[in-house]
């Protein structure tokens, strides 16, 4: 599952165009070279939702709503991956922000700076992903203290990897990570 941050900051700071380009390239790579692999895209800002492959070219960032709901994105990813019979299940998350929203009784609850509860609910969902054998690799387009602290905590829970990159280098990082993970699978 590719998690694509559609929050306002992704568009305001010109990160979304690079992230979308990577999503399209990854879609093309998987569907042409590895058609047996499953590929899902989930866009997230205040809420997360699955993006159909046909809608990917027209996808844009969310200019009118605040929130980076990683909690909901992980929940939806876990649900999609639970239906897969794959030996390797992973989430590739492209983001520029720490979690600033989570679901509370089915509604998005926003707080900036991130509330303790939002961070904890998101980390609980990361732990659930870990328990289900899902690796979370994060590609960060920002390096602020809150984001780095959150990602550090999450990678300790999940044992995934974190990559700090720029929009110009994002494609290289994501593609190399995906292809490297495929080679490891083939080797076993």
C-alpha positions in Angstrom: 0.0 0.0 0.0 1.3 3.4 -0.9 0.1 6.1 1.5 0.1 9.5 -0.2 -0.2 12.5 2.0 -2.7 14.9 0.5 -2.6 17.5 3.4 -2.5 21.2 2.7 1.2 21.4 3.5 2.0 18.9 0.7 0.6 21.3 -1.9 1.7 24.6 -0.2 5.4 23.5 -0.1 5.3 21.8 -3.6 5.8 18.3 -2.3 2.6 16.8 -3.7 3.7 16.9 -7.4 6.8 14.9 -6.7 4.8 12.4 -4.5 2.2 11.9 -7.2 4.8 11.4 -9.9 6.4 8.6 -7.7 2.9 7.1 -7.2 2.3 6.9 -10.9 5.8 5.5 -11.6 5.4 2.9 -8.9 2.0 1.9 -10.4 3.5 1.6 -13.8 6.5 -0.4 -12.6 4.3 -2.9 -10.6 1.7 -3.3 -13.3 4.2 -3.8 -16.1 7.1 -5.7 -14.4 5.4 -7.4 -11.4 1.8 -7.9 -12.3 1.3 -10.5 -9.6 2.0 -7.9 -6.9 -0.9 -6.0 -5.4 -0.8 -2.3 -5.4 -3.1 0.0 -3.5 -3.0 3.8 -3.1 -4.5 5.5 -0.1 -4.7 9.3 0.0 -4.9 10.9 3.4 -5.4 14.3 4.9 -8.2 14.7 7.5 -9.5 11.3 6.5 -7.9 8.4 4.5 -9.5 6.8 1.4 -8.5 4.3 -1.2 -7.7 5.9 -4.6 -8.5 3.9 -7.7 -5.8 3.4 -10.2 -7.9 5.2 -12.8 -8.2 8.3 -10.5 -4.5 8.5 -9.8 -3.5 10.8 -12.7 -6.1 13.4 -11.6 -5.4 13.2 -7.9 -4.6 16.5 -6.1 -3.8 17.7 -2.6 -6.5 18.9 -0.1 -6.3 22.7 0.0 -9.3 23.3 2.2 -9.1 20.9 5.1 -6.5 20.7 7.9 -5.1 17.4 9.2 -2.6 14.6 8.5 -4.5 11.5 9.6 -1.9 8.8 9.6 -4.0 6.9 12.1 -6.8 6.4 9.6 -4.4 5.7 6.8 -2.8 2.9 8.8 -6.2 1.5 9.7 -7.3 1.4 6.1 -4.0 -0.1 4.9 -4.2 -2.8 7.5 -7.8 -3.7 6.3 -6.7 -3.8 2.6 -3.6 -5.9 3.4 -5.5 -8.4 5.6 -7.2 -9.6 2.4 -3.9 -10.2 0.6 -2.2 -13.6 0.6 1.2 -12.1 0.0 4.3 -13.2 1.8 5.5 -9.6 2.2 3.1 -6.9 3.2 4.3 -3.4 3.4 3.2 0.2 3.6 5.2 2.9 1.8 4.2 6.3 3.3 5.1 9.6 1.7 4.5 12.5 4.0 5.8 15.9 5.1 4.0 16.1 8.4 3.5 14.5 11.8 0.1 13.1 12.7 -2.2 16.0 13.5 -5.5 14.1 13.2 -7.0 10.7 14.3 -10.4 9.1 14.3 -12.5 9.5 17.4 -15.8 7.8 17.3 -15.6 7.7 13.5 -14.9 11.4 13.2 -11.6 13.1 12.4 -10.2 14.9 15.4 -7.6 17.6 14.5 -5.0 19.3 16.7 -1.9 21.3 15.8 0.6 21.0 17.2 -0.1 17.2 17.4 -1.9 16.2 20.6 -0.6 13.4 22.8 -3.7 11.4 22.1 -3.3 11.7 18.3 0.3 10.5 18.4 -0.6 7.6 20.8 -3.6 6.4 18.7 -1.4 6.5 15.6 1.4 4.6 17.3 -1.1 2.0 18.5 -2.2 1.5 14.9 1.4 1.1 13.8 1.7 -1.6 16.5 -1.3 -3.4 15.1 0.3 -3.3 11.6 3.5 -4.8 13.2 1.5 -7.5 14.8 0.0 -8.4 11.4 3.4 -8.6 9.8 3.1 -5.3 7.9 6.3 -3.3 7.5 6.0 0.5 7.4 8.7 2.4 5.4 8.4 6.2 5.6 9.7 8.7 3.1 9.8 12.1 4.7 9.9 15.3 2.8 10.4 17.4 5.9 12.8 17.1 8.9 11.1 19.0 11.7 11.5 17.9 15.3 7.9 16.6 15.8 8.0 14.5 12.6 11.4 13.1 13.4 10.4 12.2 16.9 7.2 10.5 15.8 9.0 8.6 13.0 11.7 7.5 15.4 9.1 6.1 17.8 7.2 4.4 15.0 10.2 2.8 13.5 11.2 1.4 16.9 7.7 -0.2 17.2 7.5 -1.4 13.6 11.2 -2.0 12.7 10.5 -0.3 9.3 12.8 2.2 7.8 12.8 6.0 7.5 14.2 8.0 4.7 14.7 11.7 4.8 14.6 13.0 1.3 13.7 15.9 -1.0 11.1 16.0 -3.7 13.8 15.8 -6.3 15.2 12.6 -4.8 12.0 11.0 -3.7 11.5 8.8 -6.7 15.0 7.3 -6.4 14.4 6.4 -2.8 11.0 4.8 -3.2 11.9 2.8 -6.3 15.2 1.5 -4.9 13.4 0.5 -1.6 10.6 -1.3 -3.5 13.0 -3.2 -5.8 15.4 -4.1 -3.0 12.5 -5.5 -1.0 11.4 -7.6 -4.0 14.9 -9.1 -4.4 14.9 -10.1 -0.8 11.6 -12.0 -1.3 12.9 -13.7 -4.4 16.1 -14.8 -2.5 14.2 -16.7 0.2 
